[in-house]
Amino acid sequence: MKNSSKNLSIIDKGLTVEGTISCKGKLIVKGTVRGRLNGETVIIARGGAVYANTNVSSMTVGGIFEGDIRASEELIVLSTGKCSGKVICKNLGIEAKGMIKASVSSIVTQEKKSEKAAG
């Protein structure tokens, strides 16, 4: 039997973390994060809040996100989610009633601009 454990971290309700967080695997935020967040898969649960500059592979927002986000794969805003700030992502999904108030750019667009500037 293959042991394929993925890391799972939880910032639970009532817990506030300030500073820089770097994580592998999946991070579920039910509490509050302030500062900087680097990770693979981040899920902000309903009732959770992240006020940070982030660099992730994938983020799902079911609570509140405020700040700058770079998602190399996807950003999903659920119907209970609120996202504001600056967003750079490859794929963006917003459920009905999900709220986004942000400057949004595609990673593909950013890469094309870099290629043009380089020559």
N, C-alpha and C positions, 0 to 999 in steps of 0.2 A: 504494500500500500504506500502510495506516494504522500509525503508530508508536505503539503503546499499551503502553509499558513501565511495569511496576509496580515500585516500589522493593522490593528484597529485601536484607535485612541478616541476617548470621549472627554469633552469638556462639559461637565454636567450642569444642569440647572442650578443656579445659585453660585456658581464658580466664575470668577473673573480673572483672566490672565492678561497681563500687560507685558509687552516686550516683543522679542522675536521668537516665533515658533517655527521649527522645521520638522516635518514629519514625513515618514514613508507610509505607504498604504493608505488607509481610509481614516479621516478625522471627522468626527461628528461633533458639532458645536450646538449644545443646548443652553449654554451659559453665555458669557461675553468675552470677546477677544478684542484687545486694543494693541495696535503697534504694527508688526510686520508678520506675514504668514507665508511660508513656503511649503508646498506639499504636493502630493499626487492627487488624491480625490478628497475634496472637502464638501461636507454636507452641513449646511446651516439649517437646523431643525426649526420648526415653528416655535417661536418664543426665544430662539437663539439670536445673537447679534454679533457681527464682526465689523469693527471700525479699524480698517487696516489697509496697507498696501500689500497686495498678494501676488504671488507667482505660483500658479498651480497647473496641473494637467486638466482637471475637471472640477467644476464647482456647481453645486445645486443649492439654490437659495430658497428656503421655505420660511425664513425669518427676515432679519434685516442685514443688509450689507451696505456699508458706506466706505468709499475709498477708491483706490485704483486697483484694477484687477487685470492680470494677463493670464488667460486660460489657453494653454497650447492646444487643447482639444475642444472643450465645450463649456458653455455657461448655460445653465437652465434655471429659469426663474419660475417657481411654482405659483399656484394661485394665491397662496398665503405669503409670498415673498415680495420684498421691496428692495430694489437695488438702485444705488445712486453713486455717482462719481464718474470715473473714466474706465471704460471697458475696452480691452483688446482681446479678441477671441477668434478661434477658427470657426466654431459653430455656436449659434445662439438660438435658444428656445425659450419662449415665454408662454406659459399657460394663460388661459382666460382669467382675468382679474389679477394676474401678476403685474406688479408695477416696476417700471424701469425709468429712471430719470438720470440719464448718463450720456456722455459723449461715447459713441460706439464706433470702433474700427475693426475691420477684419484683419487677421494675421496675414492672410493672402495679400491684401492691399498693402500692408506694411512691408512685406517681403518684396513686392514689386517696386515700391518706392525706393527701397535700399538698392535693388539691382540697377534701377535707372540712374541713381546717384553715383553708383560705382562705375558705370560706364557703358 
